[in-house]
Amino acid sequence: MDDTNTQIAIVSIIVSGIIALSSLIAPLLVNFFSDSAKWKREKLSLQKTSLDEKTNKLLELLSAFLSGNVADATGQRMDKIRKEIIGTYYVWEREIWSLTKENEKTSIKELRSSFEKADHRYLYTDGSKLADTIINHSYRISQRIK
């Protein structure tokens, strides 16, 4: 009889220990999983925000060329604003590159070539086409960030 009581006591102590540990570990696991979901949402939100900011900056610079008089629109020399728009394009492209599908990368490279070879007249006459392409790519990439 004493052996049975001893075994029951040992089992009771072990079960109590397991319950005590699980009551400590369970809230930690729940917090971890809810926090990791929150972190993922925040990361995606920051990624979308970053894409939007870079797209807006590029379109803002492009709109200066569409005004017809870049120097008056920006208050900068033509060569400086051209350098800035190319640099801004590179930053935008780098932002979207990892989320771009292989079949879209050719179009992105062609767009880059358009910016690199463009003078102010090209950006004035074809700027709206470039803007449409930028907006379309940015929209598709933004939809993939989920």
N, C-alpha and C positions, 0 to 999 in steps of 0.2 A: 504494500500500500504506500509506503514511503517513497519507493521508486517511482510510482505513478504520480504522486504529488510533486516530486522533484522534477519529473519530466514536464508536467503541466506548468509548473512555475517557470522552467527554462523557456518553454514555448511561449508562455505569456510574456516574458521579458523580451524575447526576440520580436514577437509581434508588436509589442508596444514600441520598441525601438524603431522598427520599420515604419510604423504609423507616424512616429515623431519625425523621422527623417523625411518621409514623404510630405508631411505638412510643411516642412521647411523648403523642400526642393520644388514642390508643385507651384507655389507662387513665383519662384524664380524663373521656372520654365515658361509660365504664362507671360510674365513680364518680358522675357527675352524674345518670345515669338511676336508679341504685340509691338515691341520696340523695333524689331527687325522689319516688320511690315511698315511701320512708320518711317524708318530710315529709307526704305526702298521708295516709298511715295515721295519723300522729300528729295531724294536723289533725282527721281524722274522729273519732279517739278523744277528743280534747279537746272536740269538739262534742257527742258523746254524753254525756261526763262532765258538761259544763255543763248540758245538758238534764236529766239525772238529778238534779243538785243543785238546780236551780230547781224541778223537780217535787216533790222531797222536801220542800223548804222550804214550798211552797204547801200540800201535804198535811198537813204538820206543823201549820201554823197553822189549817187547817180542822179538824183533829182536836181542837183546843182547844174549838171550838164544839160538837163532838159530845159532849164530856164533860158538857155541861149547865151547868157553872159556869166560865165563861171566865176570870173574874178569879182564881179559885183555881188553875186549870190553868196560867195563864201568869204570874201575878203582876203583871199589868198592868191598867190601867183598860180598860173595854169599848171606849171610843172610840179608844184608842190601838191596841189589837189589831185593831180593824176597819180602821183606817187602814193598818196594817201588812199585813193580808191583801189588801187591794185593791192596794196597792203591789207586793206580791209577785206577785199575779196579773198585773199589767201587765208586770212583768219576764219572767214565764213566757211570756206571750202574745208579747212581742217576740222571745223566743228561738225560738219555733216558727213565727212568722208567715211567714217566707220559705220555709219548707218545707211549708207548708200548701197543699193544693189549693184551687182556687177554690170548689168545691162544699162544702168543709169550713169555709170562712171565715165563712159565715153562722152555723154552729153555734158557732164561737169567739166571734163577736160577741154571740150570745145568752147564752153563758156569762159574758162580760164584764158584760153587762147584769144578769145574776143577782147577780153579786158587787157591782156598784155600787148596786143597789137593795135589797140584802139587809140585814135587821136580824139580831140575834143569834138570834131565834126561827126565822127562815127557815133560817139556816145550821145551826141545831140539827136542824130537822125534815127539811130537804132536803140536808143536807151530804153524806150518803152518795151521793145521785144526782150531786151536783157532783163528788165524788171519783171516781166511776165515769167520768164524762165526761172529767175531767182525765187519768185513767190511760189511757183509750182513745186520746185524742188523743196523749198522750206516747208511747204504744207505737207507734202508726202512724208518727209522725214519727221515732222512733228506728229503725224498720225501714227508713226511706228513707235514713238516713245510712249509706252504704256506700261 
